[in-house]
Amino acid sequence: MRICHVISSIDKNSGGTSTYEQLLLNELAKHNNVFLITIKSLSPLPLKEKIQLYFANRSFPYLKAYSNELKNIFNNVECDIFHGNGLWQYPVHKMTSIAIKKNKPYIISPHGMLEPWALNKSKWKKQLSLYLYQYDDLVKANCIHATSIMETRNIRKLGFINPIAVIPNGINLSEFPVKEHSNSKEIRTILFLSRIHPKKGIELLIEALTKIEKSLRRSWQIEIVGNGDVKYIKELQKLIIRYNFTDEIKILSPKFGKEKIAAYHNADLFVLPTYSENFGMVVVEALACGVPVITTKGAPWEELNTHNAGWWIDIGVEPLVQALTEAMKLSDIERKKMGLNGRKLVEENYSIESVAQKMIQLYEWILYKKDKPEFIYE
């Protein structure tokens, strides 16, 4: 098959979607001809040499994802199926018009951009975009890809009746070895590692720490690792100073590669107190490293509860206080057991190999009218 993916950015600083896209493309390219069309950036993630990569230069500095070069690039790419990643920006919109013109099928992966929390941010701009082009682009898609049943339900609530393929994101397990657990640490670590953005709910974690007994929290520290919204980072720093937590909470620069793995391995607990997450790549990464996870019902991770790998809680300070207290009171051996449960969960359900195989089944179903896979809902 000749598969063309489109995404606004494949940069290493663009978050979990770019990381997932890198892994998926590299896996798809093992047995298919794969193209990627994206906007040129400073630090693109590396892809296999056999992937035909097209970088479009920005036409205007203030429009990050617009390029006049895209039309010519699309016209020069001969593929069987298009797959757009993300909404609202020009590359995927241009992809839909070219696909229709060439009479080629296309799939759109919203990657959480149709979640209620996301739609309420810059609400009038998104409503205008839906009216002008985005709704039409989605309606005409041969299939919409969701990463969870929760995301599927939210897409259906918006009135879309397209087939929806529920395929989770995946990771390369070989890049995330299980941590070696130590019982001799004086200070244990709660880790947040992700893009620093208001939707991540980091202020809830800081507020929750104020309500945890001093005798319990004195043997713990919090590391907030990442980059992102500068204004939000300053607000978090002010909150840390206000509560006199400068010794207990550190905001650290983003980590990649071996440094990121080291951060997971140093952690005794991973927390993602998010308001909205269509998947949460960092949850899978932490679990793969054998770290128990606390996250909210803004993310589709009920399996944390059903597999005893962590805590899946309501959004808010009080539920977070309760989960943190319970987790911090566990023995190292008990947390290790939960972490190994998480590793097993990832091995069984979230390897990039199994995810790519499902994606190939989806493409074949659309292109060759093969039997409908069980993960497709019509």
Sequence and secondary structure as in RCSB ss.txt:
>XXXX:A:sequence
MRICHVISSIDKNSGGTSTYEQLLLNELAKHNNVFLITIKSLSPLPLKEKIQLYFANRSFPYLKAYSNELKNIFN
NVECDIFHGNGLWQYPVHKMTSIAIKKNKPYIISPHGMLEPWALNKSKWKKQLSLYLYQYDDLVKANCIHATSIM
ETRNIRKLGFINPIAVIPNGINLSEFPVKEHSNSKEIRTILFLSRIHPKKGIELLIEALTKIEKSLRRSWQIEIV
GNGDVKYIKELQKLIIRYNFTDEIKILSPKFGKEKIAAYHNADLFVLPTYSENFGMVVVEALACGVPVITTKGAP
WEELNTHNAGWWIDIGVEPLVQALTEAMKLSDIERKKMGLNGRKLVEENYSIESVAQKMIQLYEWILYKKDKPEF
IYE
>XXXX:A:secstr
 EEEEEES  BTTS HHHHHHHHHHHHHTTTSEEEEEEE  SSB    TTSEEEEE  SBTTBTT  TTHHHHHH
H   SEEEEE SSSHHHHHHHHHHHHHT  EEEE TTTTSHHHHHTTHHHHHHHIIIIIHHHHHT SEEEESSHH
HHHHHHHTT  S EEE    B GGGS      S  SSEEEEEES B GGG HHHHHHHHHTS HHHHTTEEEEEE
  B HHHHHHHHHHHHHTT TTTEEEE    HHHHHHHHHH SEEEE  S  SS HHHHHHHHTT  EEEETTSS
 THHHHTTSEEEE SSHHHHHHHHHHHHHS HHHHHHHHHHHHHHHHHH BHHHHHHHHHHHHHHHHH     TT
EE 
